[in-house]
Amino acid sequence: MAMRSQAASSGQPAIPGPAGPRGPKLHADLRSEFGQSFQDGGEHYDRVRPGYPLDSVEWLVPEGTRTAADLGAGTGKFTARLVQYGLDVTAVDPSVDMLDQLRKSHPQVLALEGTAEATGLTDSAFDVVSVAQAWHWCDPLAASTEIARILRPQGTLGLIWNQLDTAVPWVHRLSRIMHAGDVHKPGFRPVIGPEFTGLESHFTRWEDALTPGDIMELTKSRSYYLRANDATRAKVMGNLEWYLHEHLGYEPGDTVHVPYVTQTWRAVKVHNTGPR
């Protein structure tokens, strides 16, 4: 994987995109159904999904941080960056298959089954809690309450999304064909609970070097494709074949520099959140 990044901070996001994570607008049962798409296939997910730029962690993690919990950790894509940053990391995810992959890659990380709403972790145990590419699968208010419980006073909540950079026209069309529904609409601001304050954002633009085949495999890891029937899957793959090879002119082994934006949000636990 090749990453080239350029970072910028802002209190107001301005990333155009065709869709947005549904967060609290997504009915709980439907959100659960979508989330079940990722219960299996951890090896494939780990192989084809992009990592995260180190810049995201550097901006998120305050000086002096020692411990972090990565919730919805999946196969450990963001966990890896926290470990690389020198933190003592605990990872939590509801998928046993995903956690098996995480344990293989990061045996030093304590990996536990659980959710952002019910982590099973100790009170006031962490300096930072991150949720990467997963907040839209959570109940944001219940998860905020749980995260505040496991954070130390004035600890940091981090919400991170990797997104195709749909400001680039050909990538915007690619995202449509891939049904990349987790690209934020302009003005997106994640919902968090009253336990947190000072929500601010940071953007890192970078490129992932992929082959056309990699892009097709990446598409197969998305919830839309995983839940689709065979006819829909065949249509998606046919459209991708046409777009990548005939329209854009890539040969099977060519390198496609795919622009990404990593959007990182952070907020601080309110000093006194009251009794639990």
C-alpha positions as CSV (number, residue, x, y, z in Angstrom):
1,M,0.0,0.0,0.0
2,A,1.3,3.5,-0.9
3,M,0.2,6.5,1.1
4,R,0.9,10.1,0.2
5,S,-0.8,12.5,2.6
6,Q,-1.6,16.2,2.9
7,A,-3.4,17.3,6.1
8,A,-5.6,20.2,7.1
9,S,-7.6,21.1,10.2
10,S,-11.0,22.8,10.3
11,G,-14.0,23.2,12.6
12,Q,-16.3,23.0,9.5
13,P,-16.0,20.1,7.1
14,A,-16.3,20.8,3.4
15,I,-16.0,17.4,1.7
16,P,-18.5,16.9,-1.1
17,G,-19.9,13.4,-1.4
18,P,-22.9,11.5,-2.7
19,A,-24.1,10.0,0.5
20,G,-23.5,9.9,4.3
21,P,-23.4,7.5,7.2
22,R,-26.9,7.2,8.6
23,G,-25.9,7.2,12.2
24,P,-28.9,7.9,14.5
25,K,-31.2,8.2,11.4
26,L,-30.8,4.6,10.7
27,H,-33.3,2.4,12.5
28,A,-31.6,0.2,15.1
29,D,-32.8,-3.1,13.5
30,L,-31.6,-2.0,10.0
31,R,-28.3,-0.8,11.4
32,S,-27.8,-4.2,13.1
33,E,-28.7,-6.0,9.8
34,F,-26.1,-4.0,7.9
35,G,-23.5,-4.6,10.6
36,Q,-24.1,-8.4,10.3
37,S,-22.7,-8.2,6.8
38,F,-19.2,-8.0,8.3
39,Q,-19.5,-11.0,10.7
40,D,-17.6,-13.2,8.3
41,G,-14.9,-12.6,5.8
42,G,-12.3,-11.1,8.1
43,E,-9.3,-12.2,6.1
44,H,-10.8,-10.7,2.9
45,Y,-11.6,-7.4,4.7
46,D,-8.1,-7.2,6.2
47,R,-6.5,-7.8,2.8
48,V,-8.5,-5.3,0.7
49,R,-9.5,-2.4,3.0
50,P,-7.1,0.6,3.1
51,G,-5.1,1.5,6.2
52,Y,-5.0,5.0,7.8
53,P,-2.4,7.8,7.5
54,L,-0.3,8.2,10.6
55,D,-1.2,11.9,10.5
56,S,-4.7,11.0,11.7
57,V,-3.3,9.5,14.9
58,E,-0.8,12.2,15.4
59,W,-3.6,14.8,15.4
60,L,-6.0,12.8,17.5
61,V,-3.8,11.6,20.3
62,P,-2.8,14.2,23.0
63,E,0.7,14.3,24.3
64,G,1.2,12.0,27.3
65,T,-1.4,9.5,26.2
66,R,-0.5,5.9,27.2
67,T,-3.7,3.8,26.8
68,A,-6.2,3.5,24.0
69,A,-9.4,1.5,23.3
70,D,-10.2,1.0,19.7
71,L,-13.9,0.1,19.4
72,G,-15.4,-1.5,16.2
73,A,-11.8,-2.4,15.6
74,G,-12.5,-4.9,12.9
75,T,-9.3,-6.5,11.7
76,G,-7.2,-3.8,13.3
77,K,-6.6,-1.3,10.5
78,F,-6.7,1.7,12.9
79,T,-5.5,-0.4,15.8
80,A,-2.2,-0.8,13.9
81,R,-1.6,2.9,13.9
82,L,-2.3,3.2,17.6
83,V,0.2,0.5,18.3
84,Q,2.7,2.1,15.9
85,Y,2.3,5.3,17.9
86,G,3.5,3.4,21.0
87,L,0.2,3.1,22.9
88,D,-1.1,0.2,25.0
89,V,-4.2,-0.8,23.0
90,T,-7.3,-2.8,23.7
91,A,-9.5,-3.6,20.7
92,V,-13.2,-4.4,20.8
93,D,-15.4,-5.7,18.0
94,P,-18.6,-7.8,17.8
95,S,-17.2,-10.0,15.0
96,V,-15.3,-13.1,16.2
97,D,-14.0,-13.5,12.6
98,M,-12.6,-10.0,12.5
99,L,-11.0,-10.3,15.9
100,D,-9.3,-13.5,14.9
101,Q,-7.6,-11.6,12.1
102,L,-6.7,-8.8,14.5
103,R,-5.1,-11.2,16.9
104,K,-3.0,-12.8,14.2
105,S,-1.6,-9.4,13.0
106,H,-1.3,-7.8,16.5
107,P,-0.8,-10.4,19.2
108,Q,0.3,-7.8,21.7
109,V,-3.2,-6.2,21.6
110,L,-5.9,-7.4,24.0
111,A,-8.8,-8.1,21.6
112,L,-12.3,-8.6,23.1
113,E,-15.7,-9.3,21.8
114,G,-18.1,-6.4,22.5
115,T,-19.8,-3.3,21.0
116,A,-19.3,0.5,21.4
117,E,-22.6,0.5,23.5
118,A,-21.4,-2.3,25.8
119,T,-17.6,-2.7,25.8
120,G,-17.2,-4.7,29.0
121,L,-14.2,-2.6,29.8
122,T,-13.2,-1.1,33.1
123,D,-14.3,2.4,34.3
124,S,-11.9,5.3,33.6
125,A,-9.2,3.0,32.1
126,F,-8.3,4.8,28.9
127,D,-6.8,8.1,27.8
128,V,-8.2,7.8,24.2
129,V,-11.1,5.9,22.7
130,S,-11.3,5.6,18.9
131,V,-14.0,4.4,16.6
132,A,-12.7,4.1,13.1
133,Q,-15.1,3.4,10.2
134,A,-17.8,2.2,12.6
135,W,-19.6,5.1,14.3
136,H,-22.4,4.9,11.7
137,W,-23.1,1.4,12.9
138,C,-23.5,2.6,16.5
139,D,-26.2,4.2,18.5
140,P,-24.3,7.4,19.0
141,L,-25.9,8.5,22.3
142,A,-25.6,5.1,24.0
143,A,-22.1,4.6,22.7
144,S,-21.1,8.1,23.9
145,T,-22.3,7.2,27.4
146,E,-20.4,4.0,27.4
147,I,-17.2,5.6,26.0
148,A,-17.4,8.3,28.7
149,R,-17.6,5.6,31.3
150,I,-14.3,3.9,30.2
151,L,-12.4,7.2,29.5
152,R,-10.4,8.9,32.2
153,P,-11.4,12.5,33.1
154,Q,-10.8,14.8,30.1
155,G,-10.0,11.8,27.9
156,T,-10.4,12.0,24.1
157,L,-13.0,10.5,21.9
158,G,-11.9,10.0,18.3
159,L,-14.1,9.2,15.3
160,I,-12.4,8.4,12.1
161,W,-13.5,7.7,8.5
162,N,-11.6,6.7,5.4
163,Q,-13.5,8.0,2.4
164,L,-13.0,8.1,-1.4
165,D,-12.2,11.7,-2.3
166,T,-15.3,12.4,-4.3
167,A,-14.1,16.0,-4.9
168,V,-12.2,14.3,-7.8
169,P,-14.8,13.7,-10.6
170,W,-13.7,10.2,-11.7
171,V,-13.6,9.1,-8.1
172,H,-17.1,10.5,-7.5
173,R,-18.4,8.3,-10.3
174,L,-16.4,5.3,-9.0
175,S,-18.0,5.7,-5.6
176,R,-21.4,5.6,-7.2
177,I,-20.6,2.4,-9.1
178,M,-19.1,0.8,-5.9
179,H,-22.1,1.9,-3.8
180,A,-19.7,3.5,-1.4
181,G,-22.5,4.8,0.9
182,D,-20.2,5.9,3.7
183,V,-19.0,9.1,1.9
184,H,-20.2,12.1,3.9
185,K,-22.5,14.8,2.5
186,P,-21.3,18.4,2.8
187,G,-21.7,19.8,6.2
188,F,-21.6,16.4,7.9
189,R,-21.0,16.5,11.7
190,P,-21.2,13.3,13.8
191,V,-23.7,13.1,16.6
192,I,-22.1,12.6,20.0
193,G,-23.6,12.7,23.5
194,P,-23.6,15.5,26.1
195,E,-20.7,13.7,27.8
196,F,-18.3,15.3,25.3
197,T,-17.4,18.8,24.3
198,G,-15.1,20.7,21.9
199,L,-15.9,18.6,18.8
200,E,-13.4,19.5,16.0
201,S,-12.2,17.9,12.7
202,H,-9.1,17.3,10.7
203,F,-8.6,16.0,7.2
204,T,-5.8,14.1,5.6
205,R,-5.7,13.7,1.8
206,W,-3.7,10.8,0.5
207,E,-3.6,8.2,-2.3
208,D,-3.8,4.4,-2.2
209,A,-2.0,2.5,-5.0
210,L,-4.3,-0.2,-6.2
211,T,-4.8,-2.4,-9.3
212,P,-8.2,-2.6,-11.0
213,G,-8.5,-6.1,-9.5
214,D,-7.9,-4.6,-6.0
215,I,-10.7,-2.1,-6.5
216,M,-13.1,-4.8,-7.5
217,E,-12.1,-6.8,-4.4
218,L,-12.5,-3.7,-2.2
219,T,-16.0,-3.4,-3.6
220,K,-16.8,-6.9,-2.5
221,S,-15.9,-6.0,1.1
222,R,-18.7,-3.3,1.3
223,S,-22.0,-4.0,3.0
224,Y,-24.1,-3.2,-0.1
225,Y,-22.3,-5.9,-2.1
226,L,-22.3,-8.4,0.8
227,R,-26.1,-8.1,1.3
228,A,-26.9,-8.1,-2.5
229,N,-28.2,-11.0,-4.5
230,D,-26.2,-12.7,-7.2
231,A,-27.8,-10.6,-10.0
232,T,-27.0,-7.3,-8.3
233,R,-23.5,-8.4,-7.6
234,A,-22.9,-9.4,-11.2
235,K,-24.3,-6.0,-12.3
236,V,-21.9,-4.1,-9.9
237,M,-18.9,-6.1,-11.1
238,G,-19.9,-5.6,-14.8
239,N,-20.2,-1.8,-14.3
240,L,-16.8,-1.7,-12.6
241,E,-15.2,-3.8,-15.4
242,W,-16.5,-1.3,-17.9
243,Y,-15.6,1.8,-16.0
244,L,-12.0,0.8,-15.0
245,H,-11.0,-0.9,-18.3
246,E,-13.1,0.6,-21.1
247,H,-13.9,4.0,-19.8
248,L,-10.7,4.8,-17.8
249,G,-8.5,2.6,-19.9
250,Y,-6.6,0.7,-17.2
251,E,-5.0,-2.7,-18.0
252,P,-5.5,-5.5,-15.4
253,G,-2.0,-5.0,-13.8
254,D,-1.9,-1.2,-13.9
255,T,-1.5,0.9,-10.8
256,V,-4.5,3.2,-10.0
257,H,-3.7,6.0,-7.6
258,V,-7.0,6.3,-5.8
259,P,-7.5,9.5,-3.8
260,Y,-8.8,9.2,-0.3
261,V,-9.7,11.6,2.5
262,T,-9.3,10.5,6.1
263,Q,-11.7,12.5,8.3
264,T,-10.7,12.6,11.9
265,W,-13.0,14.0,14.6
266,R,-12.1,14.5,18.3
267,A,-13.9,15.6,21.4
268,V,-13.0,15.8,25.1
269,K,-14.9,14.1,27.9
270,V,-16.7,16.7,30.0
271,H,-14.9,17.0,33.4
272,N,-18.0,16.2,35.4
273,T,-20.5,13.9,33.7
274,G,-22.4,13.1,36.9
275,P,-23.1,9.8,38.5
276,R,-23.5,6.6,36.4
